[in-house]
């Protein structure tokens, strides 16, 4: 029961982030971090 509640809350936050277009922000940050690690950015 407790796991189900946590899963539902996690899914709600994921959907909320997708509707706010946060996926683009996260992808942009990930690309910048990767470029810094290899020394390009």
C-alpha distance matrix in Angstrom:
0.0 3.8 5.5 5.2 6.5 8.9 9.9 10.8 12.6 14.4 15.5 16.8 18.8 20.2 21.3 22.8 24.7 26.0 27.3 29.1 30.7 29.4 29.5 33.3 33.2 31.0 33.2 36.3 35.3 34.4 37.8 39.6 37.9 38.8 42.4 42.8 41.7 44.4 46.9 47.6 46.0
3.8 0.0 3.8 5.4 5.2 6.4 8.7 10.0 10.8 12.4 14.4 15.5 16.9 18.5 20.2 21.3 22.9 24.6 26.1 27.4 29.1 27.4 27.7 31.4 31.0 28.7 31.1 34.1 32.7 31.9 35.5 37.0 35.3 36.4 39.9 40.1 39.0 41.9 44.3 45.1 43.4
5.5 3.8 0.0 3.8 5.4 5.1 6.1 8.6 9.9 10.4 12.2 14.2 15.4 16.4 18.3 19.8 21.1 22.5 24.3 25.8 27.1 25.4 25.2 29.0 28.8 26.3 28.4 31.5 30.3 29.2 32.7 34.4 32.7 33.5 37.1 37.5 36.3 39.0 41.5 42.3 40.8
5.2 5.4 3.8 0.0 3.8 5.5 5.0 6.1 8.6 9.8 10.5 12.2 14.3 15.3 16.4 18.2 20.0 21.1 22.5 24.5 25.9 24.7 24.6 28.3 28.5 26.3 28.4 31.6 30.7 29.8 33.1 35.1 33.7 34.5 38.0 38.6 37.7 40.3 42.8 43.2 41.6
6.5 5.2 5.4 3.8 0.0 3.8 5.4 5.1 6.2 8.6 9.9 10.6 12.5 14.3 15.4 16.5 18.5 20.1 21.2 22.8 24.6 23.3 23.8 27.5 27.4 25.5 27.9 30.9 29.9 29.4 32.8 34.5 33.2 34.4 37.7 38.2 37.6 40.3 42.6 43.0 41.1
8.9 6.4 5.1 5.5 3.8 0.0 3.8 5.5 5.1 6.1 8.6 9.8 10.6 12.3 14.3 15.2 16.5 18.4 20.0 21.2 22.8 21.0 21.4 25.1 24.6 22.5 25.0 27.9 26.7 26.1 29.6 31.1 29.7 30.9 34.3 34.6 33.9 36.8 39.0 39.5 37.7
9.9 8.7 6.1 5.0 5.4 3.8 0.0 3.8 5.5 5.1 6.1 8.5 9.9 10.5 12.3 14.1 15.4 16.5 18.4 20.1 21.2 19.8 19.6 23.4 23.5 21.3 23.4 26.6 25.8 24.9 28.2 30.1 28.9 29.7 33.1 33.9 33.1 35.7 38.1 38.4 36.7
10.8 10.0 8.6 6.1 5.1 5.5 3.8 0.0 3.8 5.5 5.1 6.2 8.7 9.9 10.6 12.2 14.3 15.4 16.5 18.5 20.2 19.2 19.5 23.3 23.5 21.8 24.0 27.1 26.6 26.2 29.3 31.2 30.4 31.4 34.6 35.5 35.1 37.6 39.9 39.9 38.0
12.6 10.8 9.9 8.6 6.2 5.1 5.5 3.8 0.0 3.8 5.5 5.0 6.3 8.7 9.9 10.4 12.4 14.3 15.4 16.7 18.6 17.3 18.2 21.8 21.5 20.0 22.6 25.3 24.6 24.5 27.8 29.4 28.5 29.9 33.0 33.6 33.4 36.2 38.1 38.2 36.1
14.4 12.4 10.4 9.8 8.6 6.1 5.1 5.5 3.8 0.0 3.8 5.4 5.2 6.2 8.7 9.8 10.6 12.4 14.4 15.5 16.8 15.1 15.4 19.1 18.9 16.9 19.4 22.3 21.5 21.1 24.4 26.1 25.1 26.4 29.6 30.2 29.9 32.6 34.7 34.8 32.8
15.5 14.4 12.2 10.5 9.9 8.6 6.1 5.1 5.5 3.8 0.0 3.8 5.4 5.0 6.2 8.5 9.9 10.6 12.3 14.3 15.4 14.5 14.5 18.2 18.7 17.1 19.1 22.2 22.0 21.6 24.6 26.6 26.1 27.0 30.1 31.2 31.0 33.4 35.5 35.3 33.4
16.8 15.5 14.2 12.2 10.6 9.8 8.5 6.2 5.0 5.4 3.8 0.0 3.8 5.5 5.2 6.1 8.6 9.9 10.6 12.4 14.4 13.8 14.7 18.2 18.5 17.5 19.9 22.6 22.5 22.7 25.7 27.4 27.1 28.5 31.3 32.2 32.5 35.0 36.8 36.4 34.2
18.8 16.9 15.4 14.3 12.5 10.6 9.9 8.7 6.3 5.2 5.4 3.8 0.0 3.8 5.4 4.9 6.1 8.6 9.9 10.6 12.5 11.1 12.3 15.8 15.5 14.4 17.2 19.6 19.2 19.6 22.7 24.2 23.8 25.5 28.2 28.9 29.3 31.9 33.6 33.3 30.9
20.2 18.5 16.4 15.3 14.3 12.3 10.5 9.9 8.7 6.2 5.0 5.5 3.8 0.0 3.8 5.4 5.2 6.3 8.7 10.0 10.7 9.5 9.7 13.4 13.8 12.4 14.6 17.4 17.4 17.4 20.3 22.2 22.0 23.2 26.0 27.1 27.3 29.7 31.6 31.1 29.0
21.3 20.2 18.3 16.4 15.4 14.3 12.3 10.6 9.9 8.7 6.2 5.2 5.4 3.8 0.0 3.8 5.4 5.1 6.2 8.7 9.9 10.1 10.5 13.9 14.9 14.3 16.2 18.9 19.5 19.7 22.2 24.2 24.5 25.7 28.2 29.5 30.0 32.2 34.0 33.1 31.0
22.8 21.3 19.8 18.2 16.5 15.2 14.1 12.2 10.4 9.8 8.5 6.1 4.9 5.4 3.8 0.0 3.8 5.5 5.2 6.4 8.9 8.8 10.6 13.6 13.9 13.9 16.4 18.5 18.9 19.8 22.4 23.8 24.3 25.9 28.2 29.2 30.1 32.5 33.9 33.0 30.5
24.7 22.9 21.1 20.0 18.5 16.5 15.4 14.3 12.4 10.6 9.9 8.6 6.1 5.2 5.4 3.8 0.0 3.8 5.5 5.1 6.4 5.3 7.1 10.1 10.2 10.1 12.7 14.7 15.1 16.1 18.6 20.0 20.5 22.2 24.4 25.5 26.4 28.8 30.1 29.2 26.7
26.0 24.6 22.5 21.1 20.1 18.4 16.5 15.4 14.3 12.4 10.6 9.9 8.6 6.3 5.1 5.5 3.8 0.0 3.8 5.4 5.1 5.8 6.1 9.1 10.5 10.7 12.2 14.5 15.7 16.3 18.3 20.3 21.2 22.3 24.4 26.0 26.9 28.9 30.4 29.1 26.9
27.3 26.1 24.3 22.5 21.2 20.0 18.4 16.5 15.4 14.4 12.3 10.6 9.9 8.7 6.2 5.2 5.5 3.8 0.0 3.8 5.4 7.6 9.0 11.1 12.4 13.5 15.1 16.9 18.3 19.4 21.2 22.9 24.1 25.4 27.2 28.7 30.0 31.9 33.2 31.7 29.3
29.1 27.4 25.8 24.5 22.8 21.2 20.1 18.5 16.7 15.5 14.3 12.4 10.6 10.0 8.7 6.4 5.1 5.4 3.8 0.0 3.8 5.5 8.3 9.6 10.0 11.7 13.8 14.9 16.0 17.8 19.6 20.7 22.1 23.9 25.4 26.6 28.2 30.3 31.2 29.8 27.0
30.7 29.1 27.1 25.9 24.6 22.8 21.2 20.2 18.6 16.8 15.4 14.4 12.5 10.7 9.9 8.9 6.4 5.1 5.4 3.8 0.0 3.8 5.4 6.1 7.5 9.4 10.7 11.8 13.6 15.1 16.5 17.9 19.6 21.0 22.4 24.0 25.6 27.4 28.3 26.7 24.1
29.4 27.4 25.4 24.7 23.3 21.0 19.8 19.2 17.3 15.1 14.5 13.8 11.1 9.5 10.1 8.8 5.3 5.8 7.6 5.5 3.8 0.0 3.8 5.4 5.1 6.3 8.6 9.9 10.8 12.4 14.3 15.5 16.7 18.5 20.1 21.3 22.8 24.9 25.9 24.7 22.0
29.5 27.7 25.2 24.6 23.8 21.4 19.6 19.5 18.2 15.4 14.5 14.7 12.3 9.7 10.5 10.6 7.1 6.1 9.0 8.3 5.4 3.8 0.0 3.8 5.4 5.2 6.1 8.5 10.0 10.5 12.2 14.3 15.4 16.4 18.3 20.0 21.1 22.9 24.3 23.0 20.8
33.3 31.4 29.0 28.3 27.5 25.1 23.4 23.3 21.8 19.1 18.2 18.2 15.8 13.4 13.9 13.6 10.1 9.1 11.1 9.6 6.1 5.4 3.8 0.0 3.8 5.5 5.1 6.1 8.6 9.8 10.6 12.3 14.3 15.4 16.5 18.4 20.1 21.5 22.5 20.8 18.4
33.2 31.0 28.8 28.5 27.4 24.6 23.5 23.5 21.5 18.9 18.7 18.5 15.5 13.8 14.9 13.9 10.2 10.5 12.4 10.0 7.5 5.1 5.4 3.8 0.0 3.8 5.5 5.1 6.3 8.6 10.0 10.7 12.4 14.4 15.5 16.7 18.6 20.5 21.2 19.8 17.0
31.0 28.7 26.3 26.3 25.5 22.5 21.3 21.8 20.0 16.9 17.1 17.5 14.4 12.4 14.3 13.9 10.1 10.7 13.5 11.7 9.4 6.3 5.2 5.5 3.8 0.0 3.8 5.5 5.2 6.1 8.7 10.0 10.6 12.3 14.3 15.4 16.6 18.8 20.0 19.2 16.7
33.2 31.1 28.4 28.4 27.9 25.0 23.4 24.0 22.6 19.4 19.1 19.9 17.2 14.6 16.2 16.4 12.7 12.2 15.1 13.8 10.7 8.6 6.1 5.1 5.5 3.8 0.0 3.8 5.5 5.0 6.2 8.6 9.9 10.5 12.3 14.3 15.4 16.9 18.3 17.1 15.1
36.3 34.1 31.5 31.6 30.9 27.9 26.6 27.1 25.3 22.3 22.2 22.6 19.6 17.4 18.9 18.5 14.7 14.5 16.9 14.9 11.8 9.9 8.5 6.1 5.1 5.5 3.8 0.0 3.8 5.4 5.2 6.3 8.7 10.0 10.7 12.4 14.4 15.9 16.6 14.9 12.4
35.3 32.7 30.3 30.7 29.9 26.7 25.8 26.6 24.6 21.5 22.0 22.5 19.2 17.4 19.5 18.9 15.1 15.7 18.3 16.0 13.6 10.8 10.0 8.6 6.3 5.2 5.5 3.8 0.0 3.8 5.5 5.1 6.2 8.6 9.9 10.6 12.4 14.6 15.3 14.5 11.8
34.4 31.9 29.2 29.8 29.4 26.1 24.9 26.2 24.5 21.1 21.6 22.7 19.6 17.4 19.7 19.8 16.1 16.3 19.4 17.8 15.1 12.4 10.5 9.8 8.6 6.1 5.0 5.4 3.8 0.0 3.8 5.4 5.2 6.2 8.6 9.9 10.6 12.7 14.2 13.8 11.9
37.8 35.5 32.7 33.1 32.8 29.6 28.2 29.3 27.8 24.4 24.6 25.7 22.7 20.3 22.2 22.4 18.6 18.3 21.2 19.6 16.5 14.3 12.2 10.6 10.0 8.7 6.2 5.2 5.5 3.8 0.0 3.8 5.5 5.1 6.1 8.6 9.9 11.0 12.3 11.0 9.4
39.6 37.0 34.4 35.1 34.5 31.1 30.1 31.2 29.4 26.1 26.6 27.4 24.2 22.2 24.2 23.8 20.0 20.3 22.9 20.7 17.9 15.5 14.3 12.3 10.7 10.0 8.6 6.3 5.1 5.4 3.8 0.0 3.8 5.5 5.2 6.2 8.7 10.3 10.5 9.4 6.8
37.9 35.3 32.7 33.7 33.2 29.7 28.9 30.4 28.5 25.1 26.1 27.1 23.8 22.0 24.5 24.3 20.5 21.2 24.1 22.1 19.6 16.7 15.4 14.3 12.4 10.6 9.9 8.7 6.2 5.2 5.5 3.8 0.0 3.8 5.5 5.1 6.2 8.9 9.8 10.2 8.2
38.8 36.4 33.5 34.5 34.4 30.9 29.7 31.4 29.9 26.4 27.0 28.5 25.5 23.2 25.7 25.9 22.2 22.3 25.4 23.9 21.0 18.5 16.4 15.4 14.4 12.3 10.5 10.0 8.6 6.2 5.1 5.5 3.8 0.0 3.8 5.4 5.1 6.6 8.7 8.9 8.4
42.4 39.9 37.1 38.0 37.7 34.3 33.1 34.6 33.0 29.6 30.1 31.3 28.2 26.0 28.2 28.2 24.4 24.4 27.2 25.4 22.4 20.1 18.3 16.5 15.5 14.3 12.3 10.7 9.9 8.6 6.1 5.2 5.5 3.8 0.0 3.8 5.4 5.4 6.2 5.3 4.9
42.8 40.1 37.5 38.6 38.2 34.6 33.9 35.5 33.6 30.2 31.2 32.2 28.9 27.1 29.5 29.2 25.5 26.0 28.7 26.6 24.0 21.3 20.0 18.4 16.7 15.4 14.3 12.4 10.6 9.9 8.6 6.2 5.1 5.4 3.8 0.0 3.8 5.5 5.0 5.9 4.7
41.7 39.0 36.3 37.7 37.6 33.9 33.1 35.1 33.4 29.9 31.0 32.5 29.3 27.3 30.0 30.1 26.4 26.9 30.0 28.2 25.6 22.8 21.1 20.1 18.6 16.6 15.4 14.4 12.4 10.6 9.9 8.7 6.2 5.1 5.4 3.8 0.0 3.8 5.5 7.8 8.1
44.4 41.9 39.0 40.3 40.3 36.8 35.7 37.6 36.2 32.6 33.4 35.0 31.9 29.7 32.2 32.5 28.8 28.9 31.9 30.3 27.4 24.9 22.9 21.5 20.5 18.8 16.9 15.9 14.6 12.7 11.0 10.3 8.9 6.6 5.4 5.5 3.8 0.0 3.8 5.9 7.9
46.9 44.3 41.5 42.8 42.6 39.0 38.1 39.9 38.1 34.7 35.5 36.8 33.6 31.6 34.0 33.9 30.1 30.4 33.2 31.2 28.3 25.9 24.3 22.5 21.2 20.0 18.3 16.6 15.3 14.2 12.3 10.5 9.8 8.7 6.2 5.0 5.5 3.8 0.0 3.8 5.8
47.6 45.1 42.3 43.2 43.0 39.5 38.4 39.9 38.2 34.8 35.3 36.4 33.3 31.1 33.1 33.0 29.2 29.1 31.7 29.8 26.7 24.7 23.0 20.8 19.8 19.2 17.1 14.9 14.5 13.8 11.0 9.4 10.2 8.9 5.3 5.9 7.8 5.9 3.8 0.0 3.8
46.0 43.4 40.8 41.6 41.1 37.7 36.7 38.0 36.1 32.8 33.4 34.2 30.9 29.0 31.0 30.5 26.7 26.9 29.3 27.0 24.1 22.0 20.8 18.4 17.0 16.7 15.1 12.4 11.8 11.9 9.4 6.8 8.2 8.4 4.9 4.7 8.1 7.9 5.8 3.8 0.0
